[in-house]
Amino acid sequence: MIQLPDRIRCVREAYGLTQADVADLLDVAPSTYGQIERNAANASYLSLGKVANAIGVSLLFLLDTKNTQFRE
């Protein structure tokens, strides 16, 4: 099973997005997004929902760490 921070990174990369791209979509500093991605297990569902929306997937898809496919 993949860890949530790795899942977020892999999905983001599969969609061709950088951390800076997602930070822009979220209207936060790249360092802030980096912290969310690194500490995803401690992020709120609201924050994770915003990340999922920004990278174009559902929150359920993002949280499905058993799923090895990175495209919804």
mmCIF file as gemmi writes it, N, C-alpha and C atoms, coordinates in Angstrom:
data_model
loop_
_atom_site.group_PDB
_atom_site.id
_atom_site.type_symbol
_atom_site.label_atom_id
_atom_site.label_alt_id
_atom_site.label_comp_id
_atom_site.label_asym_id
_atom_site.label_entity_id
_atom_site.label_seq_id
_atom_site.pdbx_PDB_ins_code
_atom_site.Cartn_x
_atom_site.Cartn_y
_atom_site.Cartn_z
_atom_site.occupancy
_atom_site.B_iso_or_equiv
_atom_site.pdbx_formal_charge
_atom_site.auth_seq_id
_atom_site.auth_asym_id
_atom_site.pdbx_PDB_model_num
ATOM 1 N N . MET Axp A 1 ? 0.847 -1.178 0 1 0 ? 1 A 1
ATOM 2 C CA . MET Axp A 1 ? 0 0 0 1 0 ? 1 A 1
ATOM 3 C C . MET Axp A 1 ? 0.892 1.241 0 1 0 ? 1 A 1
ATOM 4 N N . ILE Axp A 2 ? 0.544 2.19 -0.801 1 0 ? 2 A 1
ATOM 5 C CA . ILE Axp A 2 ? 1.293 3.437 -0.916 1 0 ? 2 A 1
ATOM 6 C C . ILE Axp A 2 ? 0.836 4.404 0.182 1 0 ? 2 A 1
ATOM 7 N N . GLN Axp A 3 ? 1.742 5.211 0.677 1 0 ? 3 A 1
ATOM 8 C CA . GLN Axp A 3 ? 1.407 6.209 1.697 1 0 ? 3 A 1
ATOM 9 C C . GLN Axp A 3 ? 0.734 7.404 1.038 1 0 ? 3 A 1
ATOM 10 N N . LEU Axp A 4 ? -0.111 8.1 1.776 1 0 ? 4 A 1
ATOM 11 C CA . LEU Axp A 4 ? -0.874 9.218 1.225 1 0 ? 4 A 1
ATOM 12 C C . LEU Axp A 4 ? 0.007 10.308 0.601 1 0 ? 4 A 1
ATOM 13 N N . PRO Axp A 5 ? 1.082 10.764 1.249 1 0 ? 5 A 1
ATOM 14 C CA . PRO Axp A 5 ? 1.914 11.781 0.591 1 0 ? 5 A 1
ATOM 15 C C . PRO Axp A 5 ? 2.464 11.308 -0.758 1 0 ? 5 A 1
ATOM 16 N N . ASP Axp A 6 ? 2.868 10.043 -0.82 1 0 ? 6 A 1
ATOM 17 C CA . ASP Axp A 6 ? 3.369 9.49 -2.083 1 0 ? 6 A 1
ATOM 18 C C . ASP Axp A 6 ? 2.256 9.401 -3.118 1 0 ? 6 A 1
ATOM 19 N N . ARG Axp A 7 ? 1.066 9.051 -2.676 1 0 ? 7 A 1
ATOM 20 C CA . ARG Axp A 7 ? -0.087 8.961 -3.575 1 0 ? 7 A 1
ATOM 21 C C . ARG Axp A 7 ? -0.368 10.337 -4.192 1 0 ? 7 A 1
ATOM 22 N N . ILE Axp A 8 ? -0.381 11.37 -3.369 1 0 ? 8 A 1
ATOM 23 C CA . ILE Axp A 8 ? -0.648 12.715 -3.873 1 0 ? 8 A 1
ATOM 24 C C . ILE Axp A 8 ? 0.418 13.117 -4.885 1 0 ? 8 A 1
ATOM 25 N N . ARG Axp A 9 ? 1.668 12.874 -4.553 1 0 ? 9 A 1
ATOM 26 C CA . ARG Axp A 9 ? 2.767 13.234 -5.457 1 0 ? 9 A 1
ATOM 27 C C . ARG Axp A 9 ? 2.652 12.474 -6.776 1 0 ? 9 A 1
ATOM 28 N N . CYS Axp A 10 ? 2.408 11.176 -6.705 1 0 ? 10 A 1
ATOM 29 C CA . CYS Axp A 10 ? 2.317 10.361 -7.921 1 0 ? 10 A 1
ATOM 30 C C . CYS Axp A 10 ? 1.149 10.774 -8.797 1 0 ? 10 A 1
ATOM 31 N N . VAL Axp A 11 ? -0.007 11.061 -8.194 1 0 ? 11 A 1
ATOM 32 C CA . VAL Axp A 11 ? -1.164 11.495 -8.967 1 0 ? 11 A 1
ATOM 33 C C . VAL Axp A 11 ? -0.871 12.853 -9.594 1 0 ? 11 A 1
ATOM 34 N N . ARG Axp A 12 ? -0.302 13.763 -8.806 1 0 ? 12 A 1
ATOM 35 C CA . ARG Axp A 12 ? 0.051 15.093 -9.328 1 0 ? 12 A 1
ATOM 36 C C . ARG Axp A 12 ? 0.984 14.978 -10.522 1 0 ? 12 A 1
ATOM 37 N N . GLU Axp A 13 ? 2.005 14.152 -10.383 1 0 ? 13 A 1
ATOM 38 C CA . GLU Axp A 13 ? 2.97 13.971 -11.473 1 0 ? 13 A 1
ATOM 39 C C . GLU Axp A 13 ? 2.336 13.281 -12.681 1 0 ? 13 A 1
ATOM 40 N N . ALA Axp A 14 ? 1.424 12.334 -12.44 1 0 ? 14 A 1
ATOM 41 C CA . ALA Axp A 14 ? 0.751 11.647 -13.547 1 0 ? 14 A 1
ATOM 42 C C . ALA Axp A 14 ? -0.067 12.63 -14.385 1 0 ? 14 A 1
ATOM 43 N N . TYR Axp A 15 ? -0.535 13.672 -13.76 1 0 ? 15 A 1
ATOM 44 C CA . TYR Axp A 15 ? -1.292 14.7 -14.47 1 0 ? 15 A 1
ATOM 45 C C . TYR Axp A 15 ? -0.392 15.817 -14.983 1 0 ? 15 A 1
ATOM 46 N N . GLY Axp A 16 ? 0.919 15.641 -14.843 1 0 ? 16 A 1
ATOM 47 C CA . GLY Axp A 16 ? 1.869 16.595 -15.4 1 0 ? 16 A 1
ATOM 48 C C . GLY Axp A 16 ? 1.947 17.917 -14.664 1 0 ? 16 A 1
ATOM 49 N N . LEU Axp A 17 ? 1.637 17.911 -13.382 1 0 ? 17 A 1
ATOM 50 C CA . LEU Axp A 17 ? 1.653 19.137 -12.591 1 0 ? 17 A 1
ATOM 51 C C . LEU Axp A 17 ? 2.846 19.183 -11.654 1 0 ? 17 A 1
ATOM 52 N N . THR Axp A 18 ? 3.395 20.361 -11.477 1 0 ? 18 A 1
ATOM 53 C CA . THR Axp A 18 ? 4.453 20.561 -10.49 1 0 ? 18 A 1
ATOM 54 C C . THR Axp A 18 ? 3.811 21.016 -9.18 1 0 ? 18 A 1
ATOM 55 N N . GLN Axp A 19 ? 4.591 21.022 -8.114 1 0 ? 19 A 1
ATOM 56 C CA . GLN Axp A 19 ? 4.081 21.559 -6.849 1 0 ? 19 A 1
ATOM 57 C C . GLN Axp A 19 ? 3.696 23.022 -7.015 1 0 ? 19 A 1
ATOM 58 N N . ALA Axp A 20 ? 4.476 23.769 -7.788 1 0 ? 20 A 1
ATOM 59 C CA . ALA Axp A 20 ? 4.171 25.188 -8.02 1 0 ? 20 A 1
ATOM 60 C C . ALA Axp A 20 ? 2.85 25.342 -8.776 1 0 ? 20 A 1
ATOM 61 N N . ASP Axp A 21 ? 2.58 24.456 -9.731 1 0 ? 21 A 1
ATOM 62 C CA . ASP Axp A 21 ? 1.308 24.497 -10.465 1 0 ? 21 A 1
ATOM 63 C C . ASP Axp A 21 ? 0.126 24.337 -9.508 1 0 ? 21 A 1
ATOM 64 N N . VAL Axp A 22 ? 0.219 23.338 -8.646 1 0 ? 22 A 1
ATOM 65 C CA . VAL Axp A 22 ? -0.877 23.076 -7.706 1 0 ? 22 A 1
ATOM 66 C C . VAL Axp A 22 ? -0.998 24.219 -6.707 1 0 ? 22 A 1
ATOM 67 N N . ALA Axp A 23 ? 0.117 24.745 -6.254 1 0 ? 23 A 1
ATOM 68 C CA . ALA Axp A 23 ? 0.084 25.887 -5.334 1 0 ? 23 A 1
ATOM 69 C C . ALA Axp A 23 ? -0.648 27.062 -5.977 1 0 ? 23 A 1
ATOM 70 N N . ASP Axp A 24 ? -0.379 27.315 -7.258 1 0 ? 24 A 1
ATOM 71 C CA . ASP Axp A 24 ? -1.076 28.39 -7.968 1 0 ? 24 A 1
ATOM 72 C C . ASP Axp A 24 ? -2.575 28.124 -8.025 1 0 ? 24 A 1
ATOM 73 N N . LEU Axp A 25 ? -2.957 26.878 -8.306 1 0 ? 25 A 1
ATOM 74 C CA . LEU Axp A 25 ? -4.373 26.529 -8.366 1 0 ? 25 A 1
ATOM 75 C C . LEU Axp A 25 ? -5.062 26.698 -7.012 1 0 ? 25 A 1
ATOM 76 N N . LEU Axp A 26 ? -4.307 26.466 -5.943 1 0 ? 26 A 1
ATOM 77 C CA . LEU Axp A 26 ? -4.845 26.596 -4.587 1 0 ? 26 A 1
ATOM 78 C C . LEU Axp A 26 ? -4.715 28.011 -4.039 1 0 ? 26 A 1
ATOM 79 N N . ASP Axp A 27 ? -3.989 28.847 -4.764 1 0 ? 27 A 1
ATOM 80 C CA . ASP Axp A 27 ? -3.714 30.215 -4.332 1 0 ? 27 A 1
ATOM 81 C C . ASP Axp A 27 ? -2.97 30.238 -2.992 1 0 ? 27 A 1
ATOM 82 N N . VAL Axp A 28 ? -1.938 29.386 -2.905 1 0 ? 28 A 1
ATOM 83 C CA . VAL Axp A 28 ? -1.063 29.354 -1.732 1 0 ? 28 A 1
ATOM 84 C C . VAL Axp A 28 ? 0.384 29.38 -2.218 1 0 ? 28 A 1
ATOM 85 N N . ALA Axp A 29 ? 1.282 29.647 -1.319 1 0 ? 29 A 1
ATOM 86 C CA . ALA Axp A 29 ? 2.709 29.637 -1.651 1 0 ? 29 A 1
ATOM 87 C C . ALA Axp A 29 ? 3.147 28.205 -1.944 1 0 ? 29 A 1
ATOM 88 N N . PRO Axp A 30 ? 4.109 28.029 -2.849 1 0 ? 30 A 1
ATOM 89 C CA . PRO Axp A 30 ? 4.603 26.674 -3.131 1 0 ? 30 A 1
ATOM 90 C C . PRO Axp A 30 ? 5.097 25.947 -1.873 1 0 ? 30 A 1
ATOM 91 N N . SER Axp A 31 ? 5.702 26.684 -0.955 1 0 ? 31 A 1
ATOM 92 C CA . SER Axp A 31 ? 6.173 26.044 0.282 1 0 ? 31 A 1
ATOM 93 C C . SER Axp A 31 ? 5.007 25.525 1.118 1 0 ? 31 A 1
ATOM 94 N N . THR Axp A 32 ? 3.892 26.247 1.102 1 0 ? 32 A 1
ATOM 95 C CA . THR Axp A 32 ? 2.697 25.806 1.83 1 0 ? 32 A 1
ATOM 96 C C . THR Axp A 32 ? 2.149 24.528 1.216 1 0 ? 32 A 1
ATOM 97 N N . TYR Axp A 33 ? 2.077 24.495 -0.118 1 0 ? 33 A 1
ATOM 98 C CA . TYR Axp A 33 ? 1.596 23.275 -0.761 1 0 ? 33 A 1
ATOM 99 C C . TYR Axp A 33 ? 2.558 22.122 -0.479 1 0 ? 33 A 1
ATOM 100 N N . GLY Axp A 34 ? 3.852 22.384 -0.526 1 0 ? 34 A 1
ATOM 101 C CA . GLY Axp A 34 ? 4.835 21.339 -0.241 1 0 ? 34 A 1
ATOM 102 C C . GLY Axp A 34 ? 4.629 20.729 1.131 1 0 ? 34 A 1
ATOM 103 N N . GLN Axp A 35 ? 4.297 21.578 2.107 1 0 ? 35 A 1
ATOM 104 C CA . GLN Axp A 35 ? 4.025 21.068 3.456 1 0 ? 35 A 1
ATOM 105 C C . GLN Axp A 35 ? 2.779 20.195 3.474 1 0 ? 35 A 1
ATOM 106 N N . ILE Axp A 36 ? 1.749 20.609 2.731 1 0 ? 36 A 1
ATOM 107 C CA . ILE Axp A 36 ? 0.526 19.791 2.657 1 0 ? 36 A 1
ATOM 108 C C . ILE Axp A 36 ? 0.854 18.432 2.051 1 0 ? 36 A 1
ATOM 109 N N . GLU Axp A 37 ? 1.634 18.441 0.965 1 0 ? 37 A 1
ATOM 110 C CA . GLU Axp A 37 ? 1.958 17.184 0.292 1 0 ? 37 A 1
ATOM 111 C C . GLU Axp A 37 ? 2.825 16.286 1.176 1 0 ? 37 A 1
ATOM 112 N N . ARG Axp A 38 ? 3.785 16.852 1.861 1 0 ? 38 A 1
ATOM 113 C CA . ARG Axp A 38 ? 4.669 16.047 2.717 1 0 ? 38 A 1
ATOM 114 C C . ARG Axp A 38 ? 3.967 15.534 3.965 1 0 ? 38 A 1
ATOM 115 N N . ASN Axp A 39 ? 3.051 16.323 4.503 1 0 ? 39 A 1
ATOM 116 C CA . ASN Axp A 39 ? 2.37 15.963 5.754 1 0 ? 39 A 1
ATOM 117 C C . ASN Axp A 39 ? 0.894 15.673 5.517 1 0 ? 39 A 1
ATOM 118 N N . ALA Axp A 40 ? 0.592 15.036 4.403 1 0 ? 40 A 1
ATOM 119 C CA . ALA Axp A 40 ? -0.79 14.808 4.007 1 0 ? 40 A 1
ATOM 120 C C . ALA Axp A 40 ? -1.582 14.022 5.045 1 0 ? 40 A 1
ATOM 121 N N . ALA Axp A 41 ? -0.929 13.135 5.748 1 0 ? 41 A 1
ATOM 122 C CA . ALA Axp A 41 ? -1.63 12.331 6.74 1 0 ? 41 A 1
ATOM 123 C C . ALA Axp A 41 ? -2.193 13.207 7.863 1 0 ? 41 A 1
ATOM 124 N N . ASN Axp A 42 ? -1.605 14.38 8.068 1 0 ? 42 A 1
ATOM 125 C CA . ASN Axp A 42 ? -2.07 15.289 9.112 1 0 ? 42 A 1
ATOM 126 C C . ASN Axp A 42 ? -2.917 16.431 8.564 1 0 ? 42 A 1
ATOM 127 N N . ALA Axp A 43 ? -3.117 16.475 7.252 1 0 ? 43 A 1
ATOM 128 C CA . ALA Axp A 43 ? -3.907 17.544 6.644 1 0 ? 43 A 1
ATOM 129 C C . ALA Axp A 43 ? -5.398 17.302 6.891 1 0 ? 43 A 1
ATOM 130 N N . SER Axp A 44 ? -6.154 18.377 6.933 1 0 ? 44 A 1
ATOM 131 C CA . SER Axp A 44 ? -7.601 18.252 7.115 1 0 ? 44 A 1
ATOM 132 C C . SER Axp A 44 ? -8.236 17.723 5.83 1 0 ? 44 A 1
ATOM 133 N N . TYR Axp A 45 ? -9.434 17.158 5.982 1 0 ? 45 A 1
ATOM 134 C CA . TYR Axp A 45 ? -10.158 16.683 4.795 1 0 ? 45 A 1
ATOM 135 C C . TYR Axp A 45 ? -10.461 17.846 3.861 1 0 ? 45 A 1
ATOM 136 N N . LEU Axp A 46 ? -10.7 19.02 4.437 1 0 ? 46 A 1
ATOM 137 C CA . LEU Axp A 46 ? -10.962 20.197 3.614 1 0 ? 46 A 1
ATOM 138 C C . LEU Axp A 46 ? -9.746 20.511 2.742 1 0 ? 46 A 1
ATOM 139 N N . SER Axp A 47 ? -8.552 20.498 3.341 1 0 ? 47 A 1
ATOM 140 C CA . SER Axp A 47 ? -7.325 20.757 2.576 1 0 ? 47 A 1
ATOM 141 C C . SER Axp A 47 ? -7.105 19.692 1.519 1 0 ? 47 A 1
ATOM 142 N N . LEU Axp A 48 ? -7.286 18.436 1.892 1 0 ? 48 A 1
ATOM 143 C CA . LEU Axp A 48 ? -7.103 17.351 0.931 1 0 ? 48 A 1
ATOM 144 C C . LEU Axp A 48 ? -8.135 17.427 -0.19 1 0 ? 48 A 1
ATOM 145 N N . GLY Axp A 49 ? -9.358 17.847 0.15 1 0 ? 49 A 1
ATOM 146 C CA . GLY Axp A 49 ? -10.389 18.022 -0.868 1 0 ? 49 A 1
ATOM 147 C C . GLY Axp A 49 ? -10.014 19.107 -1.867 1 0 ? 49 A 1
ATOM 148 N N . LYS Axp A 50 ? -9.423 20.182 -1.374 1 0 ? 50 A 1
ATOM 149 C CA . LYS Axp A 50 ? -8.976 21.262 -2.255 1 0 ? 50 A 1
ATOM 150 C C . LYS Axp A 50 ? -7.839 20.789 -3.153 1 0 ? 50 A 1
ATOM 151 N N . VAL Axp A 51 ? -6.924 19.995 -2.596 1 0 ? 51 A 1
ATOM 152 C CA . VAL Axp A 51 ? -5.82 19.454 -3.4 1 0 ? 51 A 1
ATOM 153 C C . VAL Axp A 51 ? -6.381 18.537 -4.483 1 0 ? 51 A 1
ATOM 154 N N . ALA Axp A 52 ? -7.287 17.65 -4.104 1 0 ? 52 A 1
ATOM 155 C CA . ALA Axp A 52 ? -7.89 16.727 -5.074 1 0 ? 52 A 1
ATOM 156 C C . ALA Axp A 52 ? -8.561 17.504 -6.202 1 0 ? 52 A 1
ATOM 157 N N . ASN Axp A 53 ? -9.314 18.519 -5.842 1 0 ? 53 A 1
ATOM 158 C CA . ASN Axp A 53 ? -10 19.336 -6.841 1 0 ? 53 A 1
ATOM 159 C C . ASN Axp A 53 ? -8.992 20.036 -7.758 1 0 ? 53 A 1
ATOM 160 N N . ALA Axp A 54 ? -7.921 20.539 -7.184 1 0 ? 54 A 1
ATOM 161 C CA . ALA Axp A 54 ? -6.903 21.26 -7.964 1 0 ? 54 A 1
ATOM 162 C C . ALA Axp A 54 ? -6.217 20.342 -8.974 1 0 ? 54 A 1
ATOM 163 N N . ILE Axp A 55 ? -5.993 19.078 -8.604 1 0 ? 55 A 1
ATOM 164 C CA . ILE Axp A 55 ? -5.309 18.19 -9.536 1 0 ? 55 A 1
ATOM 165 C C . ILE Axp A 55 ? -6.291 17.39 -10.394 1 0 ? 55 A 1
ATOM 166 N N . GLY Axp A 56 ? -7.586 17.631 -10.191 1 0 ? 56 A 1
ATOM 167 C CA . GLY Axp A 56 ? -8.59 17.064 -11.081 1 0 ? 56 A 1
ATOM 168 C C . GLY Axp A 56 ? -9.061 15.666 -10.763 1 0 ? 56 A 1
ATOM 169 N N . VAL Axp A 57 ? -9.026 15.29 -9.494 1 0 ? 57 A 1
ATOM 170 C CA . VAL Axp A 57 ? -9.529 13.977 -9.09 1 0 ? 57 A 1
ATOM 171 C C . VAL Axp A 57 ? -10.459 14.153 -7.899 1 0 ? 57 A 1
ATOM 172 N N . SER Axp A 58 ? -11.215 13.122 -7.589 1 0 ? 58 A 1
ATOM 173 C CA . SER Axp A 58 ? -12.09 13.173 -6.42 1 0 ? 58 A 1
ATOM 174 C C . SER Axp A 58 ? -11.275 12.899 -5.158 1 0 ? 58 A 1
ATOM 175 N N . LEU Axp A 59 ? -11.8 13.359 -4.039 1 0 ? 59 A 1
ATOM 176 C CA . LEU Axp A 59 ? -11.131 13.1 -2.76 1 0 ? 59 A 1
ATOM 177 C C . LEU Axp A 59 ? -11.06 11.604 -2.496 1 0 ? 59 A 1
ATOM 178 N N . LEU Axp A 60 ? -12.12 10.876 -2.812 1 0 ? 60 A 1
ATOM 179 C CA . LEU Axp A 60 ? -12.107 9.422 -2.597 1 0 ? 60 A 1
ATOM 180 C C . LEU Axp A 60 ? -11.02 8.746 -3.426 1 0 ? 60 A 1
ATOM 181 N N . PHE Axp A 61 ? -10.86 9.183 -4.672 1 0 ? 61 A 1
ATOM 182 C CA . PHE Axp A 61 ? -9.813 8.63 -5.514 1 0 ? 61 A 1
ATOM 183 C C . PHE Axp A 61 ? -8.44 8.925 -4.911 1 0 ? 61 A 1
ATOM 184 N N . LEU Axp A 62 ? -8.246 10.146 -4.445 1 0 ? 62 A 1
ATOM 185 C CA . LEU Axp A 62 ? -6.963 10.536 -3.878 1 0 ? 62 A 1
ATOM 186 C C . LEU Axp A 62 ? -6.64 9.726 -2.625 1 0 ? 62 A 1
ATOM 187 N N . LEU Axp A 63 ? -7.646 9.472 -1.816 1 0 ? 63 A 1
ATOM 188 C CA . LEU Axp A 63 ? -7.435 8.748 -0.563 1 0 ? 63 A 1
ATOM 189 C C . LEU Axp A 63 ? -7.34 7.235 -0.741 1 0 ? 63 A 1
ATOM 190 N N . ASP Axp A 64 ? -7.646 6.741 -1.93 1 0 ? 64 A 1
ATOM 191 C CA . ASP Axp A 64 ? -7.614 5.297 -2.205 1 0 ? 64 A 1
ATOM 192 C C . ASP Axp A 64 ? -6.166 4.853 -2.412 1 0 ? 64 A 1
ATOM 193 N N . THR Axp A 65 ? -5.425 4.746 -1.318 1 0 ? 65 A 1
ATOM 194 C CA . THR Axp A 65 ? -4.001 4.435 -1.398 1 0 ? 65 A 1
ATOM 195 C C . THR Axp A 65 ? -3.718 2.989 -1.824 1 0 ? 65 A 1
ATOM 196 N N . LYS Axp A 66 ? -4.738 2.15 -1.882 1 0 ? 66 A 1
ATOM 197 C CA . LYS Axp A 66 ? -4.546 0.783 -2.368 1 0 ? 66 A 1
ATOM 198 C C . LYS Axp A 66 ? -4.582 0.722 -3.888 1 0 ? 66 A 1
ATOM 199 N N . ASN Axp A 67 ? -5.12 1.766 -4.51 1 0 ? 67 A 1
ATOM 200 C CA . ASN Axp A 67 ? -5.241 1.826 -5.967 1 0 ? 67 A 1
ATOM 201 C C . ASN Axp A 67 ? -3.898 2.233 -6.549 1 0 ? 67 A 1
ATOM 202 N N . THR Axp A 68 ? -3.325 1.4 -7.385 1 0 ? 68 A 1
ATOM 203 C CA . THR Axp A 68 ? -2.016 1.7 -7.96 1 0 ? 68 A 1
ATOM 204 C C . THR Axp A 68 ? -2.114 2.48 -9.262 1 0 ? 68 A 1
ATOM 205 N N . GLN Axp A 69 ? -3.324 2.695 -9.755 1 0 ? 69 A 1
ATOM 206 C CA . GLN Axp A 69 ? -3.519 3.511 -10.963 1 0 ? 69 A 1
ATOM 207 C C . GLN Axp A 69 ? -3.566 4.974 -10.54 1 0 ? 69 A 1
ATOM 208 N N . PHE Axp A 70 ? -2.908 5.833 -11.31 1 0 ? 70 A 1
ATOM 209 C CA . PHE Axp A 70 ? -2.836 7.228 -10.92 1 0 ? 70 A 1
ATOM 210 C C . PHE Axp A 70 ? -3.661 8.128 -11.82 1 0 ? 70 A 1
ATOM 211 N N . ARG Axp A 71 ? -4.56 7.547 -12.593 1 0 ? 71 A 1
ATOM 212 C CA . ARG Axp A 71 ? -5.498 8.332 -13.4 1 0 ? 71 A 1
ATOM 213 C C . ARG Axp A 71 ? -6.898 7.863 -13.075 1 0 ? 71 A 1
ATOM 214 N N . GLU Axp A 72 ? -7.772 8.813 -12.823 1 0 ? 72 A 1
ATOM 215 C CA . GLU Axp A 72 ? -9.138 8.498 -12.442 1 0 ? 72 A 1
ATOM 216 C C . GLU Axp A 72 ? -9.952 8.148 -13.666 1 0 ? 72 A 1
